[in-house]
Amino acid sequence: MVKYFSRAAGTGVATLILLGATALLSGQAGSGERPPKAWTVPRAPDGKPDLQGVFDYSTATPLQRPAAFKDKAYFTDEEAMAFLEQAAKNRARIDDAPPPGQVGGYNAFWYEFGTKVVPDRRTSLIVDPPDGQLPPLTPAAQARKERHQAHLKRLAEGPEDRDASERCILGYNSGPPMIGVGYNQHVQIVQTRDYVMLHNEMVHSARIAPFDTRARLPESQRTWSGESRARWDGDTLVVETEGFNSLTWNQFNGWNWAADENLHVVERFTLVDPDTITYEFTVTDPTVWTRPWSGVSALHRTTNLMFEYACHEGNYGMEGILRGARAEERRAK
C-alpha cells in the first residue's frame, strides 16, 4: 500500500549513526541543559504564545523503557550513543529478505526513524508510571486486545477485521497522543484567537479545537479522533480530547490495542526556545488501564513541507488481504 512520500531517500546505517553521534556531542541530545540565550516568547495578536509552524516529533527514544535499562530513567552520553548505534543497525535489517512465503513490507528507503534521543536523555517517553512502562490492562481490555490479535491472524472476513491504520481511517502516530512511529511524523499547528488546529501528516487528519466551553457532542456522536477543546494555562497550550468511539484500536503504535470510548487525553504544548515545543501528554481510560499514564516528548520546528498522505487512494494492501483470504477459502474447499 503506497501511502506517503518519504524525505529519507537513501539514508543508511552510517548516516543514522553519524546523525545520532552529532546530536549527542553537540548537546542537542546530551546534557539536557541549553546554553542561556536572549530569547522572548513570540506572541500572536491576542497576546498568547505563537506556536504556529510545522514540527517534527520523531525520536529514537522508545515509548516504553527497554528491559536493558529497567532501573535507569536516563541514558548516560555513552549509553545513548550505543543505543542509537544499535538501533540504526537493527533498522538496517528491514531490507533483509522476508521469510519464505511472505511478500515483505516497505524497505528502509521509505522510513524516517528518529535519529536522536529526547533532549534530557530519558530512556522512555513514559515518565509516569516511574518504571517507564504502560500500566497493566484491565481484564476486559486484555480480552479485547487478544480478540483483536486473533482477528489479525485469521482470514479477514472484511475490512473490519483489520485495524484502523490498515483501513486508512487513522494514522498510528497522529494520536492523540502523538507518538512517532516510522514515518510521516510531522504536525502543523495553526492558531487563531478562537481555534487551534493540529494537522497531522499521517492520514492528513486535522483536529480543530475551539478555545471555549461549548457543549460537547452527545454520547451518540462519538468520533474517530475524539472531540478536542483548547485552553491556555499561562504560556502553555492545553488540548483536552474525549468523545472517541470504540473502534480506534491499532496494532502498530505500541499502546492502542484496546482503547475504547472512555479514552481521555490531555496534551500540553510549551514553546521553550524558537524551534522546540515541549510536548506532554496524559492518557486516562479506566476501562482499559489500571491507572493513568503520562509521557513527555519534543516537537522540533522544521522547514520540510507537509505531504499528502494518499492512503485510501492507494490502499492495495487491503484489497490484497481480502483477495488473499477469499483465495485461501476457495483452496480449502
N, C-alpha and C positions, 0 to 999 in steps of 0.2 A: 504494500500500500504506500504510494508515494504521497507524502503528506506535508512536506516542508522543504524549505531551501536552506542549505547549510552554509555558514560562513567559514567552516573549519576545514575546507578542502585541503587534503594532503597533509594534515597535521600528523606528525609521527611521534614515536615514543621519546626520541631525543629532544624534540621541541617541547613536549609536555614537561619533561624533567627540567629542562633549562628554564622554562617559564616559572615553574614552581620554585626552583632554586633562586631565581632572580627576585621573585616576590618576597621570599623569606629573607634574603640577605639585604634587600632594600628597606626592610622594616614594614612593608605592606602586610605581611602575614607573620611578623616576627614578634617583637616585644609587646605589641598591643598598645604601645604608647606613641602618640603622634607628636612631632615637634610643634611647639606653640606657633600659631600663625595669626596674623592680624586678619580676622575674618568676621563679618557680620552676617547673620542670617538674612537672606534676601526676602523681601516682603511683597506680597501681592497687593493690588489696590485696596483691598479691605483690611490690610494690616497683618494678615496671617502669613506664616511662612510660605514661600513659594516653592512647592515641591515638584513643579512640573518638569517633565522631560522623559527620556527613555532610559530605563535602568536594567541592568543585568543582575540576576540573582543566582547565577550558577556558583557552585562552590564544591571543592573536593571534600569538605567536612561532611561526614555522613549524618543522617537524621539521628540514628542511634549509635551509642558508643561501641566501638569494636571490642570484642572479647579480650583482645591483647592489652587493652587499656582499661580494664574493668574498674580499677581503683584510681584512675588518673583523669581528672577533669580537664587537664591542659597538656598539650604537647610541649616538650622542650623543642628548641630550634632543631636539634639533631633528629629528634623523633619525627617532627613534622616533615623534614627533608626526606627521611627514609620512607615515611608514609606516602608522600607524593610520588617518589620514585617507584615504589611497589605498585601503587595504583595505576601509574602510567603503563607499567609492564603488563598488569592484568588486563587493562583495556585493549592493549595491542593484540590480545588473543581473540578479540572479536572477529578478526579476519581469518582465524583458523577455519578449516573446512568443517561443515556441520556433520553431526553423526549420520551414519548410514540410514537412508530412508527419510531424512529430513531435508527440507529445502533451504533452511537457514533464514536469517533475517537481514537487517541492514548491516553493511560493513562499516568500518571505522570512519570512512570518508564523511558519513552523514551525521556523526555525533559531535556534540560540543560539551564535553565534560568539563567541570570546574578544574582549574589548574592551580588554585590557591586554597589554603585553609582559611577559615574566618579570621578577621584581624586579631582577635585575642588568643588564637591558637587553641580554642576549645576542641575537645575530642569528639563532640557531638553537637548538633544543633539543639537537641533537647537539653534544657537546663533544669527542668523540674518534671518528673522526679529527679533527685540529685544523682541517681545512678546513670542518667543519660539514656534510659530505656523507656519505651512506651509502657504505660500501666497495663496490668492484666486485663483481658477481656472479661466481660460478664459471661455466665454460662450461655445465655441466649445469643449473645454476639458471637461466641465461639462456634456455636452450632450454625449460625448464619454464614460465618467465614468458611466452615467446612462444606456447607452446601454450595457456596459459590465456587470453591475449589473443585468440587465434584462436577459442576456444570462445565468447567473448562476441560475436564478430562474425558468427558463423554462426547458422542457425536452431537453436534448442536442441532436442536430441533428448529431453532430460529435465532435471529439476532439477539433476542432477549437472553439467551444463554451465555452471551459474551459480555464483557464488562463495558462500562461507559466510554472508555477511551477507544477501544477497538470499534465501537459503534460510531465514533466520531461525534459524540454528544458532549463530552467534557475532556479537557486536557488533563493528563495525570500529574502535571506540575503547576497548573494555573490556580488551583485552590478555590476557595481559601481553606487552609493557609497555603501560601506559595512556597513550595519546596522543590528546588531544582532537581530535575532528573533527565540528564542525557542531551536534551536539545530544546530549542525554542524557549529559552529561559529569560525572556525579556518582558517587561511590563512598561506601558506608557501611562504616566499619570497626567491627567488633565483636570484642572481645578478652576472653579468659579466661586463666587460668593455663596451660591446656593447648592452646588453639587460638586462631587469629586468623582472622576471616572478612573477605574483601574482596568486598562485594556491589556489583556494578556495575549502574547503572540501565539501561545499554544491554543489551537482551536479558535483563535481570534475571538475569545469571549470578552465581553465588556461588562463590568459591574458598575452601575451608576448609583451612587449613594447620595441621597439628599441630606443637607445639613438642617434637618428639622425633626420634629417629633410626630409627624403624621402617622396615622393608624396603619398598622401592618395589614397585609392581606389576610383574608380569613383562612382558617385551617384547611379548607377545601382547595385552596390555591397555593400549593407548595411548588417550588421551582427547583431546577437542577443546580443552580449556583446560589440558591438562597436569596434572601432579601436583605440588602445592606442599608445601614443608616450610619451617617458620619457625624463626628463632633470634634471639637478641639479641646485638648487638655493642656493648657499652656501653649507651648510651641509644638506639641505632638498631635498629629492627626490620628484619631481613633476611628476605626471602621468596625462596626459590630454587625454580624451576619447570622441570621437564623431563618427558619421557614424553608428548609431544604425538603426535598422528597426523600424517599427511602431507597432510591434506585441508583445512587451515585457510586456504588462500590467499584473499586479499581485495583487491579492486581499489581500495578507497576509502581505506585508512588510510595510504598513502604508503610502506609498507615491506614489507608481507607479500604480495607477488605470488608468491613462490617458496619460502617457508619450508617445511621438511619435518620429518620425525620426529626430526631431530637438534637441533632448536631447544632452546636452554637460556637462560633468562632469570633474572637476579638483580636484585631490586628492593630498595632501601633507603629507609626511611621515618624521617625525623628531625624531631621537633617542635621548631621553632625559635622560636616565640612562641605565645601562646594560640590563634591562629587559622590558623597556617601550618605545613604539613609540607613540608620539602624532599624531593622525590621523585627519586631517582637510579636509573638502570637500565642494565644491561649486557646486550647480546644477543650470543650466540655460536651460530653454526651453520656448521661448517667445510665442509659440503657446499652451502652457499648463498652465504655471503660469504667473501671472501678474507682477512678479519680480523674480530675482534670490533668492536662499536661501542657507544658509551655516550652517554647523554643525561641532562639534568637539567631538571626542571620543578618546579612547586609545586602543592600541594593547599591550597585555601582553604576554611576552615570556612564552612558556610552554614546558614541556618535553613530553607532550602527543603526540601520533602518529596521523598522518592523516589516516583516514579510507576511503575505497572506498564507494562511495555513489551510490549503485546499485539501481537506480530509475526505469529506463526503464525495467530492468530485473525483477523487482517485482511489476510492476505498475498494480496490480489487481484492484486498486481503479478506474482507468479509464475504465477498462473492465466492472466493476460493474455498473458504472454510465451509460454507453451506453446500457448494457443489461437491466438495470432497466428502462431506457427511452423507449426502444422498448417494454418491457413488459407492461408498462403503456399505451402505444399507442394501443397494442392489446386488453387490458382490456377495454379501452374506446370504441373500435369498437364493 
